[in-house]
């Protein structure tokens, strides 16, 4: 009976160690990942506005590259969020970067190329884990 408790304790410690490692494992950087789709911000928003279900099938959880014009940019707590302009005044592409971006490249009206993971549409089409690519 004592050996059983020792065995349970050992497996419990191993399980806790693996869980701790996986919880603290850093997320892969998208700079070195190939994009599955390359699209303009206007076309991406139009796809979601026209048929959200079909757009989810095509873009949801995929790594996509989006080219667009910066509408707004803000940095808070080391996280930069950039909104890309579209033809629809009520919708845009919202890009969340896990780092602070160089302010000289992210100015209103600048053309940028962004790679990120599409999480679908809330009020805007949302890309997370974004990286800024040379345009």
C-alpha positions in Angstrom: 0.0 0.0 0.0 2.9 2.3 0.8 4.4 1.7 -2.7 1.1 2.6 -4.3 1.1 6.0 -2.5 4.7 6.7 -3.5 3.9 5.8 -7.1 0.8 8.1 -7.1 2.9 10.9 -5.6 5.7 10.5 -8.3 3.1 10.5 -11.1 1.4 13.5 -9.6 4.7 15.5 -9.4 5.5 14.5 -13.0 2.0 15.6 -14.1 2.4 18.9 -12.3 5.8 19.5 -13.8 4.5 18.9 -17.4 1.5 21.1 -16.7 3.7 23.9 -15.4 6.0 23.7 -18.4 3.1 23.8 -20.9 1.4 26.6 -19.1 4.5 28.8 -19.3 5.6 27.7 -22.8 6.0 30.8 -25.0 3.7 31.2 -28.0 5.4 30.7 -31.4 6.3 33.9 -33.2 4.4 34.4 -36.5 7.4 36.1 -38.2 8.8 32.7 -39.3 5.4 31.1 -40.2 4.1 31.0 -43.7 0.8 32.7 -44.4 -2.2 30.6 -45.6 -3.9 33.6 -47.2 -2.8 37.0 -48.5 -5.6 39.6 -48.7 -6.3 43.4 -48.7 -8.1 44.7 -45.5 -11.0 46.0 -47.6 -11.5 42.5 -49.2 -11.3 40.8 -45.8 -14.0 43.0 -44.3 -16.2 42.7 -47.4 -16.0 38.9 -47.1 -17.2 39.0 -43.5 -19.8 41.5 -44.2 -21.2 39.6 -47.2 -21.3 36.1 -45.6 -19.8 35.7 -42.1 -20.2 31.9 -42.1 -18.3 31.4 -45.3 -15.6 33.9 -44.2 -15.2 32.0 -40.9 -14.7 28.8 -43.0 -12.1 30.5 -45.1 -10.2 32.6 -42.5 -11.0 31.7 -38.9 -7.9 30.5 -36.9 -5.7 30.8 -40.0 -2.5 32.8 -40.4 -3.2 35.5 -42.9 -1.3 38.5 -44.3 -3.4 41.7 -44.6 -2.3 44.8 -46.4 -4.0 48.1 -45.5 -3.9 51.7 -44.5 -3.4 52.6 -40.8 -6.5 54.3 -39.4 -5.5 54.4 -35.8 -2.6 53.1 -33.6 -2.2 52.9 -29.9 0.2 51.4 -27.5 -0.6 50.4 -23.9 1.4 48.2 -21.5 3.7 47.2 -24.3 0.9 46.0 -26.6 0.2 47.9 -29.8 -3.2 47.8 -31.5 -3.6 49.0 -35.0 -6.8 49.6 -36.9 -6.7 49.2 -40.7 -9.1 51.4 -42.8 -11.7 49.8 -45.0 -14.5 51.0 -47.3 -17.1 50.2 -44.6 -17.3 53.1 -42.0 -18.7 50.7 -39.3 -16.1 47.9 -39.8 -12.3 47.7 -39.9 -9.5 45.2 -39.3 -8.2 45.3 -35.7 -4.6 44.1 -35.4 -3.2 43.3 -31.9 0.6 43.1 -31.6 2.3 41.5 -28.6 5.1 44.2 -28.7 5.5 47.9 -29.1 6.0 48.9 -32.7 8.3 51.6 -34.1 6.2 54.8 -34.3 7.7 56.0 -37.5 6.2 53.0 -39.5 2.8 53.1 -37.8 1.4 56.5 -38.6 -2.1 57.4 -39.7 -2.3 56.9 -43.5 0.7 54.6 -43.8 0.4 51.4 -45.9 1.5 48.4 -43.8 1.6 44.6 -44.3 0.6 42.6 -41.2 0.7 38.8 -40.5 -1.6 37.5 -37.8 -4.1 34.9 -36.7 -7.7 35.7 -37.6 -10.1 35.2 -34.7 -13.2 36.2 -36.7 -15.5 39.2 -36.5 -16.8 40.9 -33.5 -17.5 44.5 -34.4 -14.3 44.4 -36.5 -12.4 41.6 -38.1 -9.8 40.7 -35.4 -6.2 39.6 -35.9 -4.1 38.5 -32.9 -0.4 37.7 -32.4 0.4 40.1 -35.3 3.8 40.9 -36.7 4.7 43.8 -39.0 6.2 42.7 -42.3 8.3 44.7 -44.7 6.0 46.2 -47.3 
